[in-house]
Structures are given as C-alpha cells and as structure tokens.
Amino acid sequence: MHLYVEKYRNRNTLKVLAFVLGDICIIFGVSLLALLVRFEMVYSSIPEYYLQWMYLYTPVHIFCTLIIFYFFKMYRNLWRYASVRELCYLLLACTSASLLQMVLMWSMGYRMPISFHIMTITFLTAFTALERFAYRILEEMRNRYMSLPILHADVNNIMLVGAGEAGRVLLKEMIASQYTHGQVKCIIDDDPSKIGKIMNGIPIVGDRNCIQASVLEYEIEEIIVAMPSISAKERSKILNICQETNCSVRMLPGVYQLINGEVGISKLRQVEVEDLLGREQISVDLDSIMGYVSGKRVMVTGGGGSIGSELCRQIAANHPQLLIIVDIYENNAYEIQQELIRNYPELQLEVLIASVRNTKRMEKIFETYKPQIVYHAAAHKHVPLMEHSPNEAIKNNVFGTLKTARAAGENGTEKFVMISTDKAVNPTNIMGASKRICEMIVQTFNKKYATEFVAVRFGNVLGSNGSVIPLFKKQIENGGPVTVTHPDIIRYFMTISEAVSLVLQAGAYAKGGEIFVLDMGDPVKILDLAKNLIRLSGYIPDEDIKIEFSGLRPGEKLFEELLMDEEGLQKTNNKLIFIGKPIELNEALFQKQLSELQEISLDENKDIREKIKEIVPTYIRKQE
C-alpha cells in the first residue's frame, strides 16, 4: 500500500512539472505571437524596442503568471474531470496574469500596444486551455482503447438507466476510468425530451418500457441504475423491470450522494431485496428522542436475537448508564457481547444467561440491577413450530412476559416495552394468540403499577432469524427448489433497523397502556420476493431455480392485519406510528383465566387451545 501511494505521488509530481514546463513555453510563446500578429506576422517589421521590452519583461511575466496559476489551483485540479467550473478558473487566472502584465509593463516604462495586451489574454487563455483539455482528451482516448474487447476478454456491455445529473457524472467517470472493464452501449431515461439525444457519445434509446428490448438489441450484460432522486416506489418498478432481464444490476444508493458530490463508480452497489419493496426506507431522528435512554439503566430480554441485538446496538450508541442483556441462548448472547465490547469499549455492560420463565431468576435480576427501561423481546416466534408445541409457546411467551413484567412493576421500572406482532390481530395460530394475551397483560399491569407498560406491534422483519429471506437464500445456495406456501400469500415487511428505530421511538412516546402500531407500507407477495431473490442471486426463476408451492402451514393465513377492527387508530407525531385504542378487559376474569391457562400449560394438556379461545375471542382456531 505504501509503495502504491509513493508511486501515485511521484506520478502526480511529474504531471505537475509537465504542466509547469508547458505553461512556461506557452507564456513566452504567446508574448512573441501577440507581437507577430500585431505586425502582420513579419518578425523584421517589429520595432526593436518592442522586442527588447518583451524579452526583458518575459522572466517577470513567467514568474507572476505561475504564481497566479498556483493560487487559482491550476496545478491541483483533476483535468480528466474538468468542467465549466475549471474553465472559469482558467479564464480568471489568464485574465489576471495578463492584466498584471499590462500594469507592471506600464509602470516599468514599457509602453506596448493595447492590441498586444488584448491578444496576450486571448492567446494565453486559448493555449493553456488547449494544453489541459488535450491532456483530458488523450487520457479518455487511451482509456477507451484500453477497454476495447480485444484487450479485455471480460468486458461487459452496460446499460445506464438515468440521463440526469447522476447519470451524466457516472458516465463521465466510466469513460475516463481505465479500471472500468465495460462499455456503456445505451442509456434509458423516462424524460421524452431526452430520448433520441446523445450524451457523451452514448445514445438515449428510450424509456423504461424499452429496457428489455434494448438489452437484447445491444447485448447488455450489466445494468446500472443512476436515478437516486426518484421515489422508492418508482425505483422499485424500474428495478423489477431490470431484474426481468436477468442482467447483473447495480445502483446508486441515494440522492444524498448526488447532493454531496459523491457520485462515482465506487458508490455503486448491488441491488438488495429491500430496494424492491417499493417504499422509502423509514427514517427516525433518534438523536431527538433517545434522551430518555441516555444515562439510564436499560434491560433487553432476548438481547441476542435479531430484534434484541439491534436494540442493544442502537441503545449502546446513546450512552446508557448500564445495558443489561438477558438471553437463554449463550451463543447469541456471547456474539452481541463481543460486538458491543469491540464497538463501545466505554459501555457499562452486563450479559446474563437466564430464562424469562424462571420466576426467581427474573426477580433476582430486577432486584440487583433495578433497570429503569425494559425492552422485552424474548419470545418463541416460529408459527408452525409453536402449532406443534402450544404449551411451550404459552409458557414462554405468555408467562415469561407476565413474570418479567411483574418483576419490572415491583422493582420500580419506569418503562416496559413489549415487542408484539401483527399476528396478534385476529390470530389463527398459537404464536399470534399468545402475543395477544401478552398485550392484554401489558394493558392490565399498566393500571396496577407505576411503570408505563406498552406494546409495539409490527410485521415480518427482513433477514431476521427464522424469516423467509434466510430460508430462500439457503434453498437457492442448494440449487432449489424455493418453497412458497401459496401463490397469493402476502406479508408486511420491515428491515431490522427500521423496526428497532420505531420501537425506540414508540418507547419515547409511551404514556402507559398503549399498543403502538407501526406503518409497514404496502404488503409484499412472497412469490414476488422469492423471484426477486432468485434473480438477485444471478438465476432465472423456474428455469435455473424452481419455485414450488407447499401449501399453507399450520396456523398460517394468506394475509396479516396490523389492527383489530374495534381498536381504532390514534396518530402520533411520527406519521409511521399509530396508537391502537385499548380494549376494555374484565381484569378479575382475566386473572382467573390466566391462572387456569398456567395450570393447563404445566400439565401439558392437549386442550390448551380451548382455553386460549376463551381468553382471546378473536382467535380463529384452524382444524387440525
């Protein structure tokens, strides 16, 4: 690396010296040329005193001009990427140097003709511009020839989607760069006024509807999408069209790079599944709402899981007094512990192996550490597995929540945030029904203790443990088939970071007793998700990788809801977070039902679903 940097510096120094020597020759030459033009290109007709004055002043002119050129950054600009701005600097530098020449010559008594000074400005500007842009032209020609297929066997035919500012800058760099082994063959843009035009020698052949035809016509192997300023929904539509071509697809991530002037080949990235969801990434200003975490003792149960570990990361970044991670799985707990120690060495951290089902253990943890804020993410969440082990789902989800919440209330915890799910709405499975009971516990305990108890409900999380994305990826790695339960099944999706950001913000809004509902955007067809993931992996759906329909699994339904009809909605300051109106409960009856449910679960009773239906009337029990 050091040798490479040294080599680059030496090359750059030689380039500057070449420009300086070239400028010295130009400065001397334009002075003589200006006199020759003034006297009709006949050297012998130039008065002797004019020549004498010119030769006497030339060393001063060279010195002053080089100094002016230095201050105008004429030796620091990257002339390979020169634009109108660099040309303006060049014009100002040459004008300043020529005006200074005129003033100094007159002050020294050298009365040259006015036309001499005018022509000096003109010639100096023309020749220095020619010198620098000749360098750019030679570089581009060299790189064009170096990228010819005869020299590079791995050259790609590239389609650029987007003829705006980002596309223009990207195309310019691709043409100039000798490290891009690809040739842009055509450009796509939806602006009708641009279609049929030429940009940097490349034709703009049509709009998005022409992508597939143009891929065939120009034998395209790679598509680059350079449209950072369009909406996520429109970008998703274009990316889906690009995916249909089976070409490799890369894109510029966001409009902020265009604003910051960071558009370039190095900023391109592969298209991810998240890009195809068709909505903007949810943005939360955590700095303005995380004050309630700073300086507090915070506990995360299930802290080694997908949601729990991301909660720990975002909390650790906001300076808690103490972060307590509780998890039953020591491998997960160890991984997040080591990551936080590495990234936040000043963090006060306690990692505890414990089950939320263990009453004494949870009571002892709360008595010892007195957490002020608790995020309860510990749960069994796999729907089909819980259908086959319903008693375990109730023991862990329902009574693990009850024991943790009770310990929180009895030890003065300020906030208790329980992670719930859209499957709690009109549940058709044990996991969803157990989470609905957890929501009822939270609402009941909020009236019993000074702690602010709330629940946050959202849908599926992309890439979380047990979700469809890791399953599909493994199936694709094994050559297929990719199994989808039903061609019409749809789900709401969020990224892990989006879900956790909204959970944290909901915690800031919590007053006690609320069920926060997160806006997940439009639902996504799982079949489309599977096809897109196959294409992103470089395969053709149903040709290279087969898709098979396995049928709905136990407890699974075609679509999920986020809100029960009777709950209604209340807005918050964040347009993506809503509050469901609590349902009135007969608390005495609910406590009695919970006691009976606990006995049934501990007895491993097969009729536990009957009691669940009694507690959660909206539970739709499927035929077994």
C-alpha positions as CSV (number, residue, x, y, z in Angstrom):
1,M,0.0,0.0,0.0
2,H,2.8,2.4,0.9
3,L,4.6,1.7,-2.4
4,Y,1.3,2.3,-4.3
5,V,0.9,5.7,-2.5
6,E,4.5,6.6,-3.2
7,K,4.1,5.7,-6.9
8,Y,1.0,7.8,-7.1
9,R,2.7,10.8,-5.5
10,N,5.7,10.5,-7.9
11,R,3.4,10.3,-10.9
12,N,1.4,13.3,-9.7
13,T,4.6,15.4,-9.2
14,L,5.8,14.6,-12.7
15,K,2.4,15.6,-14.1
16,V,2.6,19.0,-12.3
17,L,6.1,19.6,-13.5
18,A,5.0,18.8,-17.1
19,F,2.2,21.4,-16.8
20,V,4.6,24.0,-15.3
21,L,7.1,23.5,-18.2
22,G,4.3,23.6,-20.7
23,D,3.0,26.9,-19.2
24,I,6.5,28.5,-19.3
25,C,6.7,27.7,-23.0
26,I,3.2,29.0,-23.6
27,I,3.8,32.3,-21.7
28,F,6.9,33.0,-23.7
29,G,5.3,31.9,-26.9
30,V,2.1,34.0,-26.6
31,S,4.1,37.2,-25.9
32,L,6.0,36.7,-29.1
33,L,2.9,35.6,-31.0
34,A,1.0,38.7,-29.8
35,L,3.7,40.9,-31.3
36,L,3.9,39.0,-34.5
37,V,0.1,39.2,-35.0
38,R,0.2,42.9,-34.3
39,F,2.8,43.4,-37.0
40,E,1.2,41.1,-39.6
41,M,3.4,38.1,-38.8
42,V,6.5,39.7,-40.1
43,Y,9.3,39.5,-37.4
44,S,11.6,42.0,-39.1
45,S,8.8,44.7,-39.1
46,I,8.6,44.6,-35.2
47,P,10.3,47.7,-33.8
48,E,13.5,46.8,-31.9
49,Y,12.4,48.4,-28.6
50,Y,9.1,46.3,-28.5
51,L,11.2,43.1,-28.8
52,Q,13.6,44.4,-26.2
53,W,10.8,45.3,-23.7
54,M,9.1,41.9,-24.3
55,Y,12.3,39.9,-23.7
56,L,13.2,41.9,-20.6
57,Y,9.8,41.5,-19.1
58,T,9.3,37.8,-20.0
59,P,11.0,36.3,-16.9
60,V,8.8,38.6,-14.7
61,H,5.8,37.6,-16.7
62,I,6.6,33.9,-16.3
63,F,7.2,34.1,-12.6
64,C,4.0,36.2,-11.9
65,T,1.8,34.0,-14.1
66,L,3.0,30.8,-12.5
67,I,2.2,32.2,-9.0
68,I,-1.3,33.3,-10.2
69,F,-1.9,29.9,-11.7
70,Y,-0.9,28.2,-8.5
71,F,-3.4,30.3,-6.4
72,F,-6.1,29.6,-8.9
73,K,-5.4,25.8,-8.4
74,M,-4.3,25.3,-12.0
75,Y,-1.9,22.6,-10.8
76,R,-4.3,20.9,-8.4
77,N,-7.5,20.4,-10.5
78,L,-8.2,16.9,-11.9
79,W,-8.3,17.9,-15.6
80,R,-9.5,14.5,-16.5
81,Y,-12.8,15.5,-14.9
82,A,-12.7,19.2,-15.9
83,S,-16.0,21.0,-16.4
84,V,-17.3,24.6,-16.8
85,R,-16.1,25.5,-13.3
86,E,-12.5,24.6,-14.1
87,L,-12.7,26.5,-17.4
88,C,-13.9,29.6,-15.4
89,Y,-10.9,29.3,-13.1
90,L,-8.6,29.1,-16.1
91,L,-10.1,32.2,-17.7
92,L,-9.8,34.2,-14.5
93,A,-6.2,33.1,-14.0
94,C,-5.2,34.1,-17.5
95,T,-7.0,37.4,-17.4
96,S,-5.5,38.2,-14.0
97,A,-2.0,37.4,-15.3
98,S,-2.4,39.5,-18.4
99,L,-3.8,42.5,-16.6
100,L,-0.9,42.3,-14.1
101,Q,1.5,42.1,-17.1
102,M,-0.1,45.3,-18.6
103,V,0.1,47.2,-15.2
104,L,3.7,46.2,-14.5
105,M,5.0,46.9,-18.0
106,W,3.4,50.3,-18.0
107,S,4.9,51.0,-14.5
108,M,8.3,49.9,-15.8
109,G,8.0,52.3,-18.8
110,Y,7.4,49.5,-21.4
111,R,4.6,51.1,-23.5
112,M,3.4,48.1,-25.5
113,P,0.5,48.5,-27.9
114,I,-3.0,47.9,-26.4
115,S,-3.6,45.2,-29.0
116,F,-0.6,43.3,-27.7
117,H,-2.2,43.0,-24.3
118,I,-5.6,42.0,-25.7
119,M,-4.0,39.3,-27.8
120,T,-1.9,38.1,-24.9
121,I,-5.1,37.5,-22.9
122,T,-6.7,35.7,-25.8
123,F,-3.7,33.5,-26.7
124,L,-2.8,32.7,-23.1
125,T,-6.3,31.5,-22.4
126,A,-6.6,29.5,-25.6
127,F,-3.3,27.7,-25.3
128,T,-3.4,26.9,-21.6
129,A,-7.0,25.6,-22.1
130,L,-5.8,23.6,-25.1
131,E,-2.9,22.2,-23.1
132,R,-5.1,21.0,-20.2
133,F,-8.0,19.7,-22.3
134,A,-5.6,18.0,-24.7
135,Y,-4.4,16.0,-21.6
136,R,-8.1,15.1,-20.8
137,I,-8.7,14.0,-24.4
138,L,-5.6,11.9,-24.6
139,E,-6.5,10.2,-21.3
140,E,-10.0,9.4,-22.5
141,M,-8.8,8.1,-25.8
142,R,-6.2,5.9,-24.0
143,N,-8.8,4.5,-21.7
144,R,-11.3,3.9,-24.5
145,Y,-8.7,1.9,-26.4
146,M,-7.6,0.1,-23.2
147,S,-11.2,-1.0,-22.6
148,L,-11.7,-2.5,-26.1
149,P,-12.8,-6.1,-26.1
150,I,-9.6,-7.1,-27.9
151,L,-7.7,-6.0,-24.8
152,H,-10.1,-7.2,-22.2
153,A,-11.9,-10.5,-22.6
154,D,-14.1,-9.8,-19.6
155,V,-15.5,-6.5,-21.0
156,N,-19.3,-6.0,-20.3
157,N,-21.9,-4.3,-22.4
158,I,-23.5,-1.8,-20.0
159,M,-26.9,-0.1,-20.0
160,L,-27.2,3.1,-18.0
161,V,-30.7,3.9,-16.6
162,G,-30.9,7.6,-15.9
163,A,-29.7,10.5,-18.0
164,G,-29.9,13.1,-15.2
165,E,-27.0,14.7,-13.3
166,A,-26.1,11.5,-11.5
167,G,-26.1,9.6,-14.8
168,R,-24.0,12.2,-16.5
169,V,-21.4,12.3,-13.8
170,L,-21.2,8.5,-13.6
171,L,-20.9,8.1,-17.4
172,K,-18.2,10.7,-17.5
173,E,-16.2,8.8,-14.8
174,M,-16.8,5.4,-16.5
175,I,-15.4,6.8,-19.8
176,A,-12.4,8.4,-18.1
177,S,-11.6,5.4,-15.8
178,Q,-9.1,2.8,-17.1
179,Y,-10.3,0.5,-14.3
180,T,-13.9,0.0,-15.7
181,H,-13.8,-3.0,-17.9
182,G,-17.1,-2.3,-19.5
183,Q,-18.6,-0.2,-22.3
184,V,-21.8,1.8,-21.9
185,K,-23.8,0.9,-25.1
186,C,-27.1,2.8,-24.4
187,I,-28.9,5.0,-21.9
188,I,-32.5,4.8,-20.7
189,D,-34.5,7.8,-19.4
190,D,-38.2,8.4,-18.9
191,D,-37.9,12.1,-20.0
192,P,-39.4,12.2,-23.5
193,S,-37.3,15.3,-24.4
194,K,-34.1,13.3,-23.9
195,I,-35.0,10.3,-25.9
196,G,-33.1,10.2,-29.2
197,K,-30.4,12.5,-28.0
198,I,-26.7,11.7,-27.4
199,M,-24.9,12.0,-24.0
200,N,-21.1,11.8,-24.1
201,G,-21.4,9.9,-27.3
202,I,-23.9,7.3,-26.0
203,P,-27.5,7.2,-27.4
204,I,-30.5,7.7,-25.2
205,V,-32.7,5.0,-26.7
206,G,-36.0,5.1,-24.8
207,D,-37.8,5.0,-21.5
208,R,-38.2,2.1,-19.0
209,N,-40.6,0.3,-21.4
210,C,-37.6,-0.1,-23.8
211,I,-35.3,-1.8,-21.2
212,Q,-35.9,-5.4,-22.2
213,A,-35.8,-4.8,-25.9
214,S,-32.6,-2.7,-25.6
215,V,-31.0,-5.4,-23.6
216,L,-31.4,-7.8,-26.5
217,E,-30.5,-5.3,-29.2
218,Y,-27.3,-4.1,-27.5
219,E,-26.4,-7.5,-25.9
220,I,-26.4,-5.9,-22.5
221,E,-24.8,-7.9,-19.6
222,E,-25.0,-5.3,-16.8
223,I,-27.5,-2.5,-16.0
224,I,-26.5,0.4,-13.8
225,V,-29.4,2.4,-12.3
226,A,-28.4,6.0,-11.7
227,M,-31.7,7.6,-10.5
228,P,-31.1,8.5,-6.9
229,S,-33.7,11.2,-6.6
230,I,-36.8,9.3,-7.7
231,S,-39.2,7.8,-5.2
232,A,-38.7,4.4,-3.8
233,K,-41.9,3.2,-5.4
234,E,-40.8,4.2,-8.9
235,R,-37.3,2.9,-8.3
236,S,-38.8,-0.4,-7.3
237,K,-40.8,-0.6,-10.5
238,I,-37.6,0.1,-12.6
239,L,-35.6,-2.4,-10.7
240,N,-38.2,-5.1,-11.1
241,I,-38.1,-4.5,-14.9
242,C,-34.3,-4.7,-14.8
243,Q,-34.5,-7.9,-12.8
244,E,-36.7,-9.5,-15.5
245,T,-33.8,-9.2,-18.0
246,N,-31.5,-11.5,-15.9
247,C,-28.7,-8.9,-16.3
248,S,-26.5,-8.0,-13.4
249,V,-27.9,-4.9,-11.8
250,R,-26.2,-2.2,-9.7
251,M,-27.4,1.1,-8.5
252,L,-26.6,4.4,-6.7
253,P,-28.0,4.2,-3.2
254,G,-29.4,7.6,-2.5
255,V,-29.9,11.2,-3.5
256,Y,-27.7,12.4,-0.7
257,Q,-24.7,11.3,-2.7
258,L,-25.7,13.5,-5.6
259,I,-26.1,16.4,-3.2
260,N,-22.7,15.8,-1.5
261,G,-20.9,15.3,-4.9
262,E,-20.2,11.7,-4.1
263,V,-21.5,10.1,-7.4
264,G,-19.0,7.7,-8.7
265,I,-18.2,4.1,-9.7
266,S,-17.1,3.3,-6.1
267,K,-20.5,4.3,-4.8
268,L,-22.4,1.7,-6.9
269,R,-23.8,-1.3,-5.0
270,Q,-25.7,-4.4,-5.8
271,V,-29.5,-4.3,-5.6
272,E,-30.8,-5.7,-2.4
273,V,-34.3,-7.2,-1.7
274,E,-35.1,-4.1,0.4
275,D,-34.8,-2.0,-2.8
276,L,-37.6,-3.9,-4.3
277,L,-40.1,-3.4,-1.5
278,G,-41.4,-0.2,-3.2
279,R,-41.3,2.2,-0.3
280,E,-38.9,4.7,1.2
281,Q,-36.6,3.5,4.0
282,I,-38.1,4.6,7.3
283,S,-36.1,7.4,8.8
284,V,-36.3,8.2,12.5
285,D,-34.4,11.1,14.2
286,L,-33.2,9.0,17.1
287,D,-31.0,11.9,18.4
288,S,-34.0,13.9,19.2
289,I,-35.9,11.1,21.0
290,M,-33.2,9.0,22.7
291,G,-32.6,11.3,25.6
292,Y,-34.8,9.0,27.7
293,V,-32.2,6.2,27.2
294,S,-29.1,8.3,27.9
295,G,-27.8,7.8,31.4
296,K,-30.4,5.1,32.2
297,R,-30.2,1.5,33.2
298,V,-31.7,-0.4,30.3
299,M,-32.5,-4.1,30.0
300,V,-33.2,-6.0,26.8
301,T,-34.6,-9.5,27.2
302,G,-33.9,-11.8,24.2
303,G,-31.0,-9.5,23.6
304,G,-29.1,-12.0,21.4
305,G,-31.9,-12.4,18.9
306,S,-32.4,-10.4,15.6
307,I,-34.5,-7.6,17.1
308,G,-32.9,-7.8,20.6
309,S,-29.4,-7.4,19.3
310,E,-30.2,-4.5,17.1
311,L,-32.0,-2.8,20.1
312,C,-28.8,-3.3,22.0
313,R,-26.7,-1.7,19.2
314,Q,-28.8,1.4,19.0
315,I,-29.2,1.7,22.8
316,A,-25.4,1.3,23.3
317,A,-24.8,4.2,20.8
318,N,-26.9,6.5,23.0
319,H,-24.8,6.3,26.2
320,P,-26.9,4.3,28.7
321,Q,-25.6,4.2,32.3
322,L,-25.8,0.4,32.1
323,L,-27.0,-2.0,29.4
324,I,-28.3,-5.4,30.7
325,I,-28.7,-8.2,28.1
326,V,-30.7,-11.2,29.2
327,D,-30.9,-14.3,26.9
328,I,-31.3,-18.0,27.3
329,Y,-29.1,-18.8,24.3
330,E,-25.4,-18.3,25.4
331,N,-24.0,-18.3,21.8
332,N,-26.3,-15.4,20.7
333,A,-25.5,-13.6,24.0
334,Y,-21.8,-14.1,23.5
335,E,-21.8,-12.7,20.0
336,I,-23.6,-9.5,20.8
337,Q,-21.5,-9.1,24.0
338,Q,-18.2,-9.3,22.0
339,E,-19.5,-6.9,19.3
340,L,-20.6,-4.3,21.8
341,I,-17.3,-4.6,23.7
342,R,-15.4,-4.1,20.5
343,N,-17.5,-1.1,19.2
344,Y,-18.3,0.6,22.5
345,P,-15.4,0.0,24.9
346,E,-16.7,2.6,27.4
347,L,-20.1,0.9,27.6
348,Q,-21.1,-0.5,31.0
349,L,-22.4,-3.9,30.0
350,E,-23.9,-6.9,31.8
351,V,-24.7,-10.1,29.9
352,L,-26.8,-12.6,31.8
353,I,-27.9,-16.1,30.8
354,A,-31.5,-16.5,32.1
355,S,-34.9,-17.7,31.1
356,V,-37.8,-15.3,31.4
357,R,-39.8,-18.3,32.5
358,N,-37.7,-18.6,35.7
359,T,-39.6,-16.5,38.3
360,K,-36.8,-16.4,40.9
361,R,-34.1,-15.7,38.4
362,M,-36.0,-12.7,36.9
363,E,-36.9,-11.3,40.3
364,K,-33.2,-11.5,41.4
365,I,-32.0,-9.8,38.2
366,F,-34.5,-6.9,38.7
367,E,-33.7,-6.6,42.4
368,T,-29.9,-6.5,41.6
369,Y,-29.8,-4.1,38.6
370,K,-33.0,-2.1,39.0
371,P,-33.4,-1.4,35.3
372,Q,-35.3,1.8,34.5
373,I,-36.3,0.8,31.0
374,V,-37.0,-2.7,29.8
375,Y,-37.4,-3.9,26.2
376,H,-39.0,-7.3,26.2
377,A,-38.1,-9.1,23.0
378,A,-37.7,-12.7,24.4
379,A,-40.3,-14.9,22.7
380,H,-40.9,-18.1,20.7
381,K,-42.0,-16.7,17.3
382,H,-41.9,-19.5,14.8
383,V,-45.5,-20.1,13.8
384,P,-45.5,-23.7,12.6
385,L,-43.3,-24.9,15.4
386,M,-45.5,-23.3,18.0
387,E,-48.5,-25.0,16.5
388,H,-46.9,-28.3,17.3
389,S,-45.8,-27.2,20.8
390,P,-48.6,-24.9,22.0
391,N,-47.9,-25.4,25.7
392,E,-44.3,-24.2,25.3
393,A,-45.5,-21.1,23.4
394,I,-47.8,-20.2,26.3
395,K,-45.2,-21.0,29.0
396,N,-42.5,-18.8,27.3
397,N,-44.5,-16.0,25.6
398,V,-47.4,-15.5,28.0
399,F,-45.9,-16.4,31.4
400,G,-42.4,-15.3,30.5
401,T,-43.9,-11.9,29.8
402,L,-46.1,-12.0,32.9
403,K,-43.1,-12.8,35.2
404,T,-40.8,-10.2,33.6
405,A,-43.5,-7.5,33.6
406,R,-44.4,-8.3,37.3
407,A,-40.7,-8.1,38.3
408,A,-40.4,-4.8,36.4
409,G,-43.5,-3.3,38.1
410,E,-42.4,-4.4,41.6
411,N,-38.9,-3.0,41.2
412,G,-39.8,0.5,40.0
413,T,-39.0,0.2,36.3
414,E,-40.1,3.4,34.5
415,K,-40.9,1.9,31.1
416,F,-41.7,-1.6,29.9
417,V,-41.9,-2.0,26.1
418,M,-43.1,-5.4,24.9
419,I,-42.4,-6.5,21.3
420,S,-45.6,-7.8,19.7
421,T,-46.6,-8.8,16.2
422,D,-49.3,-8.3,13.5
423,K,-50.2,-12.0,14.1
424,A,-51.8,-10.9,17.3
425,V,-54.7,-9.4,15.3
426,N,-57.5,-11.9,14.8
427,P,-54.9,-14.7,15.3
428,T,-55.1,-18.0,13.5
429,N,-52.1,-19.5,15.3
430,I,-50.9,-20.2,18.8
431,M,-48.0,-17.8,18.4
432,G,-50.2,-14.9,17.5
433,A,-52.8,-15.7,20.2
434,S,-50.0,-15.9,22.8
435,K,-48.8,-12.4,21.8
436,R,-52.4,-11.1,22.0
437,I,-52.5,-12.4,25.6
438,C,-49.2,-10.7,26.3
439,E,-50.7,-7.4,25.0
440,M,-53.6,-7.9,27.5
441,I,-51.1,-8.5,30.3
442,V,-49.3,-5.3,29.5
443,Q,-52.5,-3.3,29.5
444,T,-53.6,-4.8,32.8
445,F,-50.3,-4.3,34.5
446,N,-50.2,-0.6,33.4
447,K,-53.2,0.0,35.7
448,K,-51.6,-2.0,38.6
449,Y,-48.1,-0.5,38.7
450,A,-46.5,2.9,38.3
451,T,-44.5,1.5,35.4
452,E,-45.5,2.7,31.9
453,F,-46.3,-0.6,30.2
454,V,-46.7,-0.6,26.4
455,A,-46.6,-2.9,23.4
456,V,-45.3,-2.3,19.9
457,R,-46.8,-4.3,17.0
458,F,-45.2,-4.8,13.6
459,G,-45.0,-7.4,10.9
460,N,-42.2,-9.6,9.4
461,V,-38.6,-8.4,9.6
462,L,-36.4,-8.9,6.6
463,G,-33.4,-11.1,7.4
464,S,-34.3,-11.9,11.0
465,N,-33.8,-15.4,12.3
466,G,-36.5,-17.7,11.1
467,S,-37.7,-15.3,8.4
468,V,-38.2,-16.3,4.7
469,I,-35.2,-14.5,3.3
470,P,-32.5,-16.7,5.1
471,L,-34.6,-19.7,4.2
472,F,-34.8,-18.7,0.5
473,K,-31.1,-18.0,0.4
474,K,-30.2,-21.4,1.7
475,Q,-32.6,-23.1,-0.8
476,I,-31.0,-21.1,-3.7
477,E,-27.5,-22.0,-2.5
478,N,-28.5,-25.7,-2.6
479,G,-29.8,-25.3,-6.1
480,G,-33.5,-25.1,-5.2
481,P,-36.3,-25.6,-5.2
482,V,-37.5,-22.5,-3.4
483,T,-40.7,-23.3,-1.5
484,V,-43.5,-20.8,-1.2
485,T,-46.6,-21.8,0.8
486,H,-49.2,-20.2,-1.5
487,P,-49.0,-18.1,-4.7
488,D,-51.2,-15.4,-3.2
489,I,-49.7,-15.2,0.3
490,I,-48.7,-11.6,1.3
491,R,-46.9,-10.2,4.2
492,Y,-45.8,-6.8,5.6
493,F,-42.0,-6.3,5.8
494,M,-39.5,-4.1,7.5
495,T,-35.8,-4.1,7.9
496,I,-34.4,-4.9,11.3
497,S,-33.0,-1.4,11.8
498,E,-36.3,0.2,10.7
499,A,-38.4,-1.9,13.2
500,V,-36.0,-1.2,16.1
501,S,-35.8,2.5,15.3
502,L,-39.6,2.7,15.5
503,V,-39.7,0.6,18.7
504,L,-37.3,3.0,20.3
505,Q,-39.4,6.0,19.2
506,A,-42.6,4.4,20.4
507,G,-40.9,3.9,23.7
508,A,-40.3,7.6,23.9
509,Y,-44.0,8.3,23.2
510,A,-45.2,5.8,25.8
511,K,-47.5,7.1,28.5
512,G,-48.7,3.7,29.5
513,G,-51.3,1.2,28.3
514,E,-50.8,1.8,24.6
515,I,-50.5,-0.7,21.8
516,F,-48.3,1.1,19.2
517,V,-48.9,0.0,15.6
518,L,-46.1,0.6,13.0
519,D,-47.0,1.6,9.5
520,M,-45.4,-1.1,7.3
521,G,-46.3,0.3,3.9
522,D,-47.9,-1.9,1.3
523,P,-47.8,-5.7,1.8
524,V,-45.5,-7.8,-0.4
525,K,-46.3,-11.0,-2.3
526,I,-44.0,-13.7,-1.0
527,L,-43.9,-15.2,-4.5
528,D,-42.5,-11.9,-5.9
529,L,-40.0,-11.8,-3.1
530,A,-38.8,-15.3,-4.0
531,K,-38.5,-14.5,-7.7
532,N,-36.6,-11.3,-6.9
533,L,-34.2,-13.1,-4.6
534,I,-33.5,-15.8,-7.3
535,R,-32.7,-13.0,-9.8
536,L,-30.5,-11.1,-7.4
537,S,-28.6,-14.4,-7.0
538,G,-28.0,-14.5,-10.7
539,Y,-30.5,-17.2,-11.7
540,I,-33.7,-17.3,-13.7
541,P,-36.8,-18.3,-11.7
542,D,-38.4,-21.6,-12.8
543,E,-35.5,-22.3,-15.2
544,D,-32.4,-22.3,-13.1
545,I,-34.2,-22.4,-9.7
546,K,-37.6,-24.0,-9.5
547,I,-40.4,-22.5,-7.3
548,E,-42.7,-25.0,-5.6
549,F,-45.9,-24.3,-3.6
550,S,-46.0,-26.3,-0.4
551,G,-49.4,-25.2,0.9
552,L,-50.2,-23.1,3.9
553,R,-48.6,-24.4,7.1
554,P,-50.4,-25.0,10.4
555,G,-51.8,-21.7,11.8
556,E,-50.8,-19.7,8.7
557,K,-53.1,-17.3,6.8
558,L,-52.8,-15.6,3.4
559,F,-52.6,-12.1,4.9
560,E,-51.8,-10.4,8.2
561,E,-53.6,-7.5,9.8
562,L,-52.0,-4.8,12.0
563,L,-55.0,-3.6,13.8
564,M,-58.2,-5.1,15.2
565,D,-61.4,-3.5,13.9
566,E,-62.5,-2.5,17.4
567,E,-59.3,-0.8,18.3
568,G,-59.4,2.3,16.1
569,L,-56.4,4.5,15.5
570,Q,-54.8,7.5,17.1
571,K,-52.0,9.5,15.4
572,T,-48.6,10.3,16.9
573,N,-46.0,13.0,15.9
574,N,-44.4,10.3,13.8
575,K,-46.7,9.6,10.8
576,L,-45.5,6.0,10.8
577,I,-46.5,5.2,14.4
578,F,-50.1,4.9,15.5
579,I,-51.8,4.0,18.8
580,G,-54.5,1.4,19.0
581,K,-57.3,2.2,21.3
582,P,-57.2,-0.3,24.3
583,I,-60.0,-2.9,24.5
584,E,-61.7,-2.9,27.9
585,L,-61.0,-6.1,29.9
586,N,-62.7,-7.7,32.8
587,E,-59.5,-7.8,34.9
588,A,-60.7,-10.2,37.6
589,L,-61.9,-12.7,35.0
590,F,-58.7,-12.3,33.0
591,Q,-56.6,-13.1,36.1
592,K,-58.7,-16.2,36.8
593,Q,-58.3,-17.3,33.1
594,L,-54.5,-16.8,33.3
595,S,-54.3,-19.0,36.4
596,E,-56.2,-21.7,34.6
597,L,-54.1,-21.3,31.5
598,Q,-50.9,-21.7,33.5
599,E,-52.2,-25.0,35.1
600,I,-53.2,-26.4,31.7
601,S,-49.8,-25.5,30.1
602,L,-47.9,-27.0,33.0
603,D,-50.0,-30.2,32.8
604,E,-49.1,-30.4,29.1
605,N,-52.9,-30.5,28.4
606,K,-53.8,-31.1,24.7
607,D,-56.9,-28.9,25.1
608,I,-55.0,-25.7,25.7
609,R,-56.4,-24.2,22.5
610,E,-59.9,-24.2,24.1
611,K,-58.7,-22.0,27.0
612,I,-56.9,-19.7,24.6
613,K,-60.1,-19.3,22.6
614,E,-61.9,-18.4,25.8
615,I,-59.3,-15.7,26.6
616,V,-58.9,-14.4,23.1
617,P,-62.3,-14.4,21.4
618,T,-60.8,-13.2,18.1
619,Y,-58.6,-16.4,17.9
620,I,-59.7,-18.4,14.9
621,R,-58.9,-22.0,15.7
622,K,-58.0,-23.9,12.5
623,Q,-59.0,-27.5,12.0
624,E,-56.1,-29.8,13.0
